[in-house]
Amino acid sequence: MLLDKLPMALSQIVRRDKQRAAYMSLLNPRDELDYEEGFLKEADCYVEGSSTTSDNAPPRMAHTVPHKGDRTLTCLNLVLFMVSMISFATTFLARHGGLSIKERNYFLKQTSEKSPVLEQLDIPLTTWRLNGTFVEMGSIYRGRPSPEVDAAWERVETQTPIPISREGRSSPYIVAQGKDPEDAVKWPEEFGFGSDAYIGRIDVFHQIHCLNVLRKHLHFNYDYYYAGERMNKYHELHTGHCVHILLQNIMCTGNVDVYPHFWADAQENAVPDFNINHKCRDFEAILKWHDEHAVPLDEFGALRIPDGEKPRIMVHAFKEAFEWYDAEHPDDGDLGTALG
């Protein structure tokens, strides 16, 4: 690595400077005159393999010895070169995993509140194509209620707490949320986290927990919104699709903000304080931009496939949900599986 070679390069600079000092003591008056006049020839290099002196004698200089100011300038140039190499190496290593966790998570920190996760975990950035199929294509999270489905959801909605460390006089993670550390619940020392560790949880798992609660209670409001409407396959697929899309987006962003706990008179256990700060995109600005560029729904709804355009053939389950059968739309779809 370039950084590993830095000490060797600096030692070579020092050694070369000492050699030049030794040559100064051997110069004759004419050489000293050349030195004082600052003649710099042949780029201040040694003549290798041309010395006629003994093996123990230092090699001769080519033509003249450089002026002291030129020697200093050369050294400065070498130092600047090494600094440039270090800068290059730093950029290279940043792209190839050679920096510390804190440095690699720099950009994630710009879109998150302070979190111990960002200090202790190297979070890889991955490209994740969401499974946005309307028809259920085998995801355990869209399955009908069963012990296996519940176990899958419980794994990703883990509610187990973590220790939040205290640094200095207070925990930076709690203070960053505008909370008073004196009100936050600490772990008892017998847990082995020390005397200044607070009880915390990571927010992404709470978000998934809330989504799971909605999944389990979806039928509660159905009489209000769909009174008199036949609950067919379409409604089942639509609901499963939406829950699955939200789950994947929550998992994709993986919010690692942490929230503390407090004691309450109505609970025996420490109560989570969900009222925490987030680094957020300005939703109103996004909505305003959208409204300025959006096409009215009635105009969009009037669009029909142009002549000559080839439609994507959808799978049987998709057509079954939309009850879309006629001679021009044969029920033999084998394409569109990824989207249908």
CORCOR-V763427 format. One record per residue. N is the residue number from 1. PSI is psi in whole degrees, 0 to 359 (NA if undefined). D_FIRST is the distance of its C-alpha to the first C-alpha in Angstrom with 1 decimal. Layout:
n | psi | d_first
N | PSI | D_FIRST
N | PSI | D_FIRST
//
This chain:
n | psi | d_first
1 | 151 | 0.0
2 | 322 | 3.8
3 | 327 | 5.5
4 | 333 | 5.3
5 | 352 | 6.8
6 | 311 | 9.2
7 | 321 | 11.8
8 | 318 | 12.1
9 | 319 | 12.8
10 | 321 | 15.3
11 | 326 | 16.9
12 | 323 | 17.5
13 | 314 | 19.2
14 | 316 | 21.4
15 | 319 | 22.3
16 | 322 | 23.3
17 | 320 | 25.4
18 | 321 | 27.2
19 | 319 | 28.0
20 | 322 | 29.5
21 | 323 | 31.6
22 | 322 | 32.9
23 | 326 | 34.0
24 | 322 | 36.0
25 | 345 | 38.3
26 | 357 | 39.1
27 | 144 | 40.1
28 | 172 | 43.7
29 | 321 | 45.6
30 | 319 | 44.9
31 | 321 | 41.2
32 | 323 | 41.5
33 | 315 | 43.4
34 | 320 | 40.7
35 | 314 | 38.2
36 | 327 | 40.4
37 | 349 | 41.0
38 | 30 | 37.3
39 | 125 | 37.2
40 | 108 | 33.7
41 | 153 | 33.6
42 | 34 | 31.2
43 | 36 | 28.3
44 | 56 | 28.1
45 | 161 | 26.9
46 | 148 | 27.8
47 | 109 | 30.1
48 | 137 | 28.5
49 | 7 | 30.9
50 | 5 | 34.0
51 | 139 | 34.9
52 | 6 | 38.3
53 | 179 | 38.0
54 | 165 | 37.4
55 | 332 | 34.1
56 | 346 | 33.9
57 | 149 | 34.5
58 | 151 | 31.7
59 | 151 | 31.2
60 | 153 | 33.4
61 | 150 | 32.4
62 | 117 | 33.1
63 | 279 | 36.4
64 | 164 | 36.0
65 | 137 | 34.0
66 | 157 | 32.7
67 | 150 | 34.3
68 | 321 | 32.9
69 | 322 | 32.3
70 | 323 | 30.4
71 | 317 | 28.2
72 | 319 | 27.4
73 | 319 | 26.8
74 | 315 | 24.3
75 | 318 | 22.4
76 | 320 | 22.6
77 | 320 | 21.3
78 | 319 | 18.2
79 | 316 | 17.6
80 | 323 | 18.2
81 | 316 | 15.8
82 | 322 | 13.0
83 | 319 | 14.4
84 | 319 | 14.3
85 | 321 | 10.7
86 | 317 | 10.1
87 | 316 | 12.7
88 | 316 | 11.3
89 | 321 | 8.0
90 | 316 | 10.6
91 | 317 | 12.7
92 | 313 | 10.4
93 | 330 | 9.5
94 | 329 | 13.2
95 | 344 | 14.2
96 | 24 | 12.2
97 | 19 | 13.0
98 | 357 | 10.2
99 | 171 | 12.8
100 | 165 | 15.8
101 | 317 | 19.0
102 | 319 | 20.8
103 | 321 | 18.5
104 | 331 | 18.5
105 | 14 | 22.3
106 | 311 | 22.9
107 | 328 | 24.9
108 | 326 | 26.8
109 | 335 | 27.9
110 | 343 | 29.5
111 | 24 | 31.9
112 | 154 | 32.6
113 | 170 | 34.2
114 | 134 | 32.4
115 | 137 | 31.6
116 | 336 | 30.2
117 | 318 | 28.9
118 | 342 | 26.5
119 | 335 | 25.2
120 | 344 | 24.9
121 | 130 | 24.2
122 | 102 | 21.5
123 | 110 | 24.1
124 | 145 | 23.0
125 | 123 | 24.7
126 | 158 | 26.7
127 | 122 | 29.4
128 | 113 | 32.6
129 | 119 | 35.7
130 | 146 | 38.7
131 | 94 | 41.6
132 | 23 | 44.3
133 | 140 | 47.0
134 | 317 | 50.5
135 | 135 | 51.7
136 | 125 | 50.2
137 | 33 | 47.7
138 | 4 | 47.1
139 | 131 | 45.0
140 | 332 | 46.0
141 | 346 | 46.0
142 | 5 | 48.9
143 | 160 | 50.9
144 | 155 | 54.4
145 | 130 | 54.7
146 | 163 | 54.1
147 | 324 | 52.4
148 | 317 | 49.4
149 | 316 | 49.0
150 | 321 | 49.4
151 | 322 | 46.8
152 | 315 | 44.3
153 | 319 | 45.0
154 | 330 | 45.0
155 | 320 | 41.5
156 | 351 | 40.1
157 | 25 | 42.4
158 | 132 | 41.5
159 | 12 | 43.2
160 | 135 | 41.7
161 | 167 | 40.7
162 | 161 | 37.6
163 | 135 | 37.1
164 | 118 | 36.1
165 | 158 | 34.8
166 | 132 | 36.3
167 | 121 | 34.1
168 | 231 | 36.0
169 | 345 | 39.6
170 | 169 | 39.3
171 | 122 | 37.2
172 | 332 | 35.3
173 | 325 | 35.7
174 | 317 | 39.5
175 | 323 | 39.8
176 | 335 | 37.9
177 | 5 | 40.7
178 | 22 | 43.3
179 | 153 | 44.5
180 | 117 | 45.8
181 | 336 | 43.9
182 | 338 | 47.3
183 | 349 | 48.7
184 | 142 | 45.8
185 | 135 | 46.4
186 | 157 | 44.2
187 | 137 | 43.5
188 | 149 | 45.7
189 | 336 | 43.9
190 | 347 | 44.9
191 | 348 | 42.3
192 | 13 | 39.6
193 | 3 | 37.8
194 | 183 | 39.0
195 | 354 | 41.7
196 | 44 | 40.1
197 | 128 | 39.0
198 | 158 | 40.7
199 | 127 | 41.8
200 | 167 | 40.0
201 | 158 | 39.5
202 | 133 | 37.2
203 | 327 | 39.1
204 | 325 | 38.2
205 | 329 | 40.0
206 | 322 | 43.0
207 | 317 | 43.1
208 | 323 | 43.1
209 | 315 | 45.8
210 | 321 | 47.9
211 | 321 | 47.6
212 | 322 | 48.6
213 | 317 | 51.7
214 | 319 | 52.6
215 | 319 | 52.3
216 | 341 | 54.7
217 | 17 | 57.2
218 | 331 | 57.3
219 | 350 | 60.9
220 | 322 | 62.2
221 | 8 | 62.5
222 | 328 | 63.5
223 | 328 | 67.3
224 | 315 | 66.8
225 | 333 | 64.6
226 | 33 | 66.0
227 | 128 | 69.5
228 | 355 | 71.6
229 | 138 | 68.7
230 | 123 | 68.2
231 | 97 | 64.9
232 | 192 | 63.8
233 | 328 | 60.6
234 | 314 | 59.2
235 | 321 | 59.1
236 | 315 | 57.4
237 | 320 | 54.7
238 | 316 | 54.3
239 | 314 | 53.9
240 | 320 | 51.4
241 | 314 | 49.4
242 | 317 | 49.2
243 | 318 | 48.2
244 | 319 | 45.5
245 | 315 | 44.1
246 | 318 | 44.0
247 | 313 | 42.4
248 | 323 | 39.5
249 | 321 | 39.0
250 | 317 | 39.0
251 | 327 | 36.5
252 | 312 | 34.3
253 | 329 | 34.1
254 | 60 | 33.8
255 | 120 | 35.0
256 | 15 | 33.4
257 | 147 | 35.6
258 | 150 | 37.4
259 | 143 | 41.0
260 | 188 | 42.7
261 | 158 | 46.1
262 | 163 | 49.4
263 | 139 | 52.6
264 | 149 | 55.6
265 | 346 | 59.3
266 | 6 | 59.7
267 | 143 | 56.9
268 | 327 | 56.3
269 | 163 | 52.5
270 | 135 | 50.0
271 | 130 | 50.2
272 | 140 | 47.2
273 | 95 | 47.0
274 | 355 | 46.1
275 | 78 | 46.8
276 | 164 | 43.2
277 | 152 | 41.3
278 | 149 | 39.1
279 | 116 | 37.0
280 | 151 | 39.1
281 | 146 | 39.5
282 | 99 | 42.8
283 | 321 | 45.0
284 | 324 | 48.0
285 | 320 | 46.0
286 | 315 | 45.0
287 | 319 | 48.6
288 | 315 | 49.9
289 | 317 | 47.6
290 | 312 | 48.7
291 | 330 | 52.4
292 | 339 | 52.2
293 | 354 | 50.7
294 | 151 | 52.4
295 | 133 | 55.1
296 | 144 | 58.2
297 | 324 | 58.5
298 | 326 | 61.9
299 | 318 | 60.6
300 | 317 | 57.7
301 | 340 | 60.1
302 | 351 | 62.3
303 | 141 | 59.7
304 | 159 | 60.4
305 | 129 | 58.7
306 | 158 | 59.5
307 | 137 | 61.3
308 | 345 | 59.2
309 | 138 | 56.2
310 | 118 | 55.3
311 | 154 | 55.0
312 | 130 | 52.6
313 | 121 | 54.6
314 | 162 | 54.1
315 | 166 | 54.4
316 | 316 | 57.7
317 | 325 | 56.8
318 | 313 | 55.9
319 | 325 | 59.3
320 | 318 | 61.1
321 | 322 | 59.7
322 | 359 | 60.8
323 | 53 | 64.0
324 | 92 | 63.3
325 | 126 | 65.4
326 | 178 | 67.4
327 | 330 | 67.9
328 | 352 | 65.2
329 | 75 | 62.6
330 | 147 | 62.9
331 | 63 | 61.7
332 | 27 | 59.4
333 | 132 | 56.0
334 | 4 | 53.0
335 | 174 | 50.5
336 | 12 | 49.1
337 | 320 | 48.2
338 | 331 | 44.9
339 | 338 | 46.8
340 | NA | 50.2
//
